Amino acid sequence: MAIKHKCIKTPESDKDLEIIEEHIVVADKQKLNTLLVPDAFMMFGDIILNTTLASSSYKQWKGGDETAKIIFDETMALLADGYYRNGSYFEQVANDTDNSQLFSLLGYRSYKTKVLPVKAPISVFNTNILGVLLFILKAFKKVRCYNVEGTILTDGVMGTPVVFPSMPKSRGNVEGFVSGALYLVRTQPVFTNGLKGDWTPYFKIRVA
């Protein structure tokens, strides 16, 4: 298991004014080190604008303006979302460059942890039976079945998608594929409450 840099993606305080102050500190640090984070979700300019709006709406709300409370909540939600998403981006950059100082330079708290490899959402293999593929999927809880869809790829052109028999479990064989054809296949979890999850990325395989 690899040791990776991680950061805490929520402000240290749970008090409104202290959270705003934490975001202001973050914005100042990111302003000084903006070249380190060119693709971050919320750059320091947006953070400064939102902390200014949050501060003014907070004062208006405490002064009795209930509309200001709505603006304040929406602005704080934007700040929280930006803080979390920036943290995810900084983790990627820090681990790609082995730069543990990145977090302190950008106003975040960091730590190191062992990170398990992320299981691929879909892996597909040929079996010893012609036209039958073995699917190994990322398992989800409370799943009724997994939908299976395949599309033949001919000279780079996708054909008409075909729905195959669904899988009751995250691992199993699916039959009905054309032997020798190049396929793009994908799956989708269907939960016990009837809701459907996201389709996996396409997996390319030539059927034996």
N, C-alpha and C positions, 0 to 999 in steps of 0.2 A: 504493500500500500504506500502510495506516494504521500509525502508531507507537503501540504499546500498552505499558502497564505489565505486567511479568511478575515473578513472584517465584520464588525457589528453594524448592522444596517438600520438601526433605530437610534435616535438620540438618547443620551444618557439619562436625561431628566424626563419626568412625566408631567411637569408643570408648564403651562402654555407659554408664559413669558420666558422661562428658561430655555424651552425648546427653540423659541425664536432666536434667542441669543446664541445658541449652539449653531444654528443655521447661518447666522451672521459671521461667526468665526470661521465656519467652513467656507463661506463665500470669499472671505478675505484671503484665506490660504490658497484657495483655487485660483483667485485672481493673480496671486504672486507666481503660481506654478501652472498657469493655464496651458503651457505647451506640453505638459505631461498628460493632459486629458482632452485631446482635440475632439474625440467622438463621444464624450460623456453626454448622458441624456439631458441633464439640466446644468448648463454652464453657470458660472458665477453671476453673470448679468441677470439671468432669470431668477436666481436665488435672491439676489438683492432686491429685485422688484417685488417678489412675493413676500419677503420679510418686511418690507416697507408697508405693503398693503395689509399684511397680517397685523402689524403693530397698530396702524391707524384704525382698522376695523375693530380690533380688540378694545381700544379706548372708546370708540363710538358705541360698541355693544355694552360695555360696562356703564356708559352714560345713559343707557336706556333705549338705544336703537336696536330693535330686534332684527331688522333687515341686515344690520352690520354683523350680527351673529352668523347668519347664513353665509355671508361673504367670508367671514373669518374661518368658518369650518371648511369651506371649499378651498381656501388658500392654504390652510394647514394640511389638507389632504394632498394638494399638489406638491407641497414641500416634502411630505413624507414619502410620496411616490418617487420623486426625484432623488431623494436621499437613498432609498432602497435600490433603485435601478442604477444609480451611479456607483453604489457599493459593489454591485454585481459586476459592473464593467471594470472597476478598479481591481477587483480580485483577478479577473482574466489578465489584465495588463501586468499586474504584479507577478503572477505566476509564469507568464510568458517571458518576462524579463528578469525573473528572480530578484525583484526589487521590493524588499519588505519595507523600505523607508517610504514608499509611495503613499501609504495610508496616513502616516503622520503629517506628511507634506500637504495632504489634501483634507486634513481635519477629521480623519476617521480613526477609530481604535481597531487594532488588529490582533490576531492570534494565529498560531499554527495548529493544524490538525491533520490527522490522517484521513485521506479521502479515498473512498472505495471507487473503483472504476464504475462509470455509469453503464448500466445494462442497455444494450441496443434495443430499441422498441420493436424491431423485427429482424429475424434471421431466417433464411429459407435454404433448404438443401434438397438435392435429389435423393431419391430412395432407390431400392433395387427393383421397384415396380415402375414400368413405363407410365408416364403421365401422372404420377403421384408425387407430390412434394411434401416435405416435412417442414412445418412452421414451428418456430420457437419464438414466442412473443413475450414482451414485458407484461407481467401479470398485474392485474388490478383487483381490488377487493369488490365484492358484491357485483360480479359480472355474470350476466345470463349467458352470453355467448360472444364470439368475435366474428364480425362480418369479414368476408374475404372477397376481394375484387382483383381481377387480373386483366391485363391488356397486352395483346401481342404487339411487339415492336418490329416493324418491317422497314429496313432502310432508313431508320431514324424517325419513322412516322408511326404514331400510336393508332391502333385500331379501335374498335368499339369495345368499351369495358364490358366484361362478363362477370356476373355474380356467381360465386361458387358456394358450395355448401358451407354453412357457418360452422365454427369450431366451438364446442362446449367448454373447452379448456384452453389454456395459453400455449399448450404444446400438443401437436397432433398432425396426422396426415390429412391432406386434402387431395381428392382425385378429380379427374376431368380435364387436365391440362393437355394440350396438343404436344406430343412428343417431338422434339427437335426445334420447337418454336422458342424465340426469345421473348420473355415476358417481363413486364413491370407489374409487380404484385404489391398490394397493400392491405392492411386490416384496420378494423375499427371496433372498439369495445362497445357492447350494448349492456347497460347496467340493469339490475333487477327492477329498478323503478321506471324503466322504459326509456330513460335518457341515453343518448349516444355520445361517445367520446370523440376525440379528434382522430382523423385518419393518420396512420403512420406515414413516414416518408416512403416513396416507392423503393422496392427492392428489385434489382435486375437479376434475372437468372434464365439460363437456357435450359429448358426441360429435357431430361434424358429420354 
